[in-house]
Amino acid sequence: MARIRRLGREDWELLRAVRLEMLADSPLAYLETLSAARRQTDTQWQERAAMMSSGTNITLLADGGPEDPRVRGLMRVVPKELQEREQPRRAILLSVYVAPAYRGLGLAEELLEEACRVASAELGVAVLELGVHEDNERAKAFYLRHGFGFTGESRPFPQDRANAGAMAKRELSMERELSRARIHGPVCAPR
């Protein structure tokens, strides 16, 4: 069983360990290289944990509880800045990761449900967005199963430095409407 909790400032060493694991496991999935992350100082990791756990930045960790604090999964919810007043509040789902040993066991679903809950209940978000690599069939299928849909928008995949122009791989935009009125069951309303 995994415990899902919030990242705290004091969790900087756990954050460093899971981030290095994430980058080693999926080098093209994140906006940072493993070598750049390894060069960061303890102070930089402390500042990063503080930023990722302050204000409206919500970072969820899945671990094994006090006896086994190793991080099994992580998800971040960050409200979009500069939103128009008449439009529904939006947030972005970032840094999605489940350790290989815990994939396919329901942990990603638990993290996503909690991310949807905090986005809606605590941040007042009505729409949760994300970007997914066009070739990541597993991720696309997961998000489609959980109520996300393609927006029709895409952009060049930021980590595809090998290709340029028309040859560049794409990051596809997906979004999901969140239900504000919820008593039991999944927070995210189906599309």
C-alpha positions as CSV (number, residue, x, y, z in Angstrom):
1,M,0.0,0.0,0.0
2,A,1.2,3.4,-0.9
3,R,0.6,6.6,1.2
4,I,-0.1,9.7,-0.8
5,R,1.1,12.9,0.8
6,R,2.3,16.4,0.0
7,L,5.9,17.2,-0.7
8,G,7.3,19.4,2.1
9,R,10.4,21.6,2.2
10,E,12.1,19.1,4.4
11,D,11.7,16.4,1.7
12,W,14.5,17.8,-0.5
13,E,16.6,14.7,-0.3
14,L,13.6,12.5,-1.3
15,L,12.9,14.9,-4.1
16,R,16.5,14.7,-5.4
17,A,16.5,10.9,-5.3
18,V,13.2,10.6,-7.2
19,R,14.0,13.3,-9.7
20,L,17.3,11.5,-10.6
21,E,15.4,8.2,-10.8
22,M,12.8,9.9,-13.1
23,L,15.4,11.3,-15.4
24,A,17.4,8.0,-15.6
25,D,14.2,6.1,-16.3
26,S,12.6,8.5,-18.9
27,P,15.3,10.9,-20.1
28,L,13.0,12.5,-22.7
29,A,10.0,13.0,-20.5
30,Y,11.1,16.0,-18.5
31,L,12.5,19.4,-19.2
32,E,15.8,18.6,-17.6
33,T,18.7,16.3,-18.3
34,L,20.1,13.8,-15.8
35,S,23.5,15.4,-15.9
36,A,22.0,18.9,-15.1
37,A,20.1,17.5,-12.2
38,R,23.2,15.8,-10.8
39,R,25.1,19.1,-10.9
40,Q,22.6,20.8,-8.6
41,T,23.8,21.6,-5.1
42,D,22.1,20.6,-1.8
43,T,21.0,24.3,-1.5
44,Q,19.4,24.2,-5.0
45,W,17.5,21.0,-4.1
46,Q,16.3,22.6,-0.9
47,E,15.1,25.7,-2.8
48,R,13.4,23.5,-5.4
49,A,11.6,21.5,-2.7
50,A,10.5,24.8,-1.1
51,M,9.2,26.1,-4.4
52,M,7.4,22.9,-5.3
53,S,5.6,22.8,-1.9
54,S,4.7,26.5,-1.4
55,G,1.7,28.6,-2.3
56,T,-0.4,27.1,-5.0
57,N,2.3,24.6,-6.1
58,I,1.1,21.2,-5.0
59,T,3.4,18.2,-5.4
60,L,2.1,14.8,-4.4
61,L,4.4,12.0,-3.3
62,A,3.5,8.3,-3.0
63,D,5.7,6.5,-0.5
64,G,5.5,3.5,1.8
65,G,4.8,5.5,4.9
66,P,7.1,6.3,7.8
67,E,8.8,2.9,7.7
68,D,9.5,3.1,4.0
69,P,9.8,6.7,2.8
70,R,11.1,5.9,-0.6
71,V,9.1,7.7,-3.3
72,R,7.1,5.4,-5.5
73,G,5.4,8.1,-7.5
74,L,5.0,11.8,-7.9
75,M,2.6,14.3,-9.6
76,R,2.5,18.1,-9.6
77,V,-0.4,20.4,-10.1
78,V,0.4,24.0,-10.9
79,P,-2.3,26.7,-11.7
80,K,-1.8,28.4,-15.0
81,E,-0.8,32.1,-14.7
82,L,-2.4,35.0,-16.4
83,Q,-5.9,33.5,-16.8
84,E,-8.8,35.5,-18.2
85,R,-11.5,36.1,-15.6
86,E,-14.4,34.9,-17.6
87,Q,-12.7,31.6,-18.4
88,P,-12.7,28.5,-16.1
89,R,-9.6,28.3,-13.9
90,R,-7.0,25.9,-15.3
91,A,-4.0,24.0,-14.0
92,I,-1.3,21.9,-15.5
93,L,-0.4,18.4,-14.5
94,L,3.4,18.1,-14.4
95,S,6.3,15.7,-13.4
96,V,4.1,12.6,-13.6
97,Y,6.1,9.6,-12.5
98,V,5.5,6.1,-11.1
99,A,8.6,3.9,-10.3
100,P,8.8,0.9,-12.5
101,A,8.1,-1.6,-9.7
102,Y,4.8,0.1,-9.0
103,R,3.5,0.5,-12.6
104,G,0.3,-1.2,-13.4
105,L,-0.8,-1.6,-9.8
106,G,-3.2,1.4,-9.6
107,L,-0.8,3.9,-8.1
108,A,-1.0,6.2,-11.1
109,E,-4.8,6.2,-10.7
110,E,-4.6,7.0,-7.0
111,L,-2.2,9.9,-7.6
112,L,-4.3,11.2,-10.5
113,E,-7.5,11.1,-8.4
114,E,-5.8,13.0,-5.6
115,A,-4.3,15.5,-8.1
116,C,-7.8,16.1,-9.5
117,R,-9.2,16.5,-6.0
118,V,-6.7,19.1,-4.8
119,A,-6.9,21.0,-8.1
120,S,-10.7,21.3,-7.8
121,A,-11.2,21.6,-4.0
122,E,-8.1,23.6,-3.0
123,L,-7.2,25.5,-6.1
124,G,-10.6,26.1,-7.6
125,V,-9.5,24.6,-10.9
126,A,-12.2,23.6,-13.4
127,V,-9.9,22.2,-16.1
128,L,-6.7,20.2,-15.7
129,E,-4.3,20.2,-18.7
130,L,-1.2,18.2,-19.6
131,G,1.2,17.5,-22.5
132,V,2.1,14.0,-23.7
133,H,4.6,12.9,-26.3
134,E,2.9,11.8,-29.5
135,D,4.6,8.4,-29.4
136,N,3.8,7.6,-25.7
137,E,0.9,5.3,-26.4
138,R,0.8,4.0,-22.8
139,A,0.4,7.5,-21.4
140,K,-2.1,8.6,-24.0
141,A,-4.2,5.5,-23.3
142,F,-4.0,6.1,-19.5
143,Y,-5.2,9.7,-19.8
144,L,-7.9,8.8,-22.2
145,R,-9.2,6.1,-19.8
146,H,-9.3,8.7,-17.1
147,G,-11.4,11.3,-18.8
148,F,-8.8,13.4,-20.6
149,G,-9.3,14.3,-24.2
150,F,-7.1,15.7,-26.9
151,T,-7.5,19.4,-27.5
152,G,-6.2,19.3,-31.1
153,E,-3.3,21.5,-30.1
154,S,0.3,20.4,-30.2
155,R,3.8,21.9,-30.1
156,P,7.3,20.7,-30.9
157,F,8.4,18.3,-28.2
158,P,10.9,20.4,-26.1
159,Q,13.3,17.5,-25.6
160,D,13.5,16.5,-29.3
161,R,16.7,18.3,-30.0
162,A,17.8,15.9,-32.7
163,N,15.1,16.9,-35.1
164,A,14.1,20.3,-36.3
165,G,11.1,21.8,-38.1
166,A,8.6,19.4,-39.7
167,M,10.6,16.4,-38.5
168,A,10.3,17.3,-34.8
169,K,8.2,15.1,-32.6
170,R,5.1,16.7,-31.1
171,E,3.8,17.1,-27.6
172,L,0.0,16.7,-27.7
173,S,-2.2,18.8,-25.4
174,M,-4.9,17.0,-23.4
175,E,-7.4,18.3,-20.9
176,R,-10.1,17.1,-18.5
177,E,-12.9,19.0,-16.8
178,L,-13.0,18.7,-13.0
179,S,-16.2,18.3,-11.1
180,R,-16.6,20.8,-8.2
181,A,-19.6,19.0,-6.5
182,R,-18.3,15.6,-5.3
183,I,-19.2,13.5,-2.3
184,H,-17.9,10.1,-3.3
185,G,-16.2,8.6,-6.4
186,P,-13.7,10.1,-8.8
187,V,-13.3,13.9,-8.7
188,C,-12.7,14.3,-12.4
189,A,-15.8,14.5,-14.4
190,P,-15.9,12.4,-17.6
191,R,-15.6,14.3,-20.9
